[in-house]
């Protein structure tokens, strides 16, 4: 039995504060990661805290950009522009911690 949810079960929220370069980069990185690793089984909701600041309280957002994985549970959060692909994959529990990159996988754009 797979430990990953079935199609359409990954619910992700990306909290930003305006359309800054860091917010755009985070969204582009998130889209790329989702297409490569969760193709067809995810939803991304972008929440701009400049437009709806009250939404930050529900997910206890203290910095932006912040990615929140709402489903599958448990909720997980990653702060930053999501440029470190390996860290995002481990943080979202898509890839187990400590797994090495094999041929065909890339760290393109990965910076801490």
PyMOL commands that set and color helices and strands:
alter all, ss='L'
color gray80, all
select helices_A, chain A and resi 21-37+55-58+85-91
alter helices_A, ss='H'
color red, helices_A
select strands_A, chain A and resi 10-16+42-48+66-71+76-79
alter strands_A, ss='S'
color yellow, strands_A
deselect
rebuild
show_as cartoon
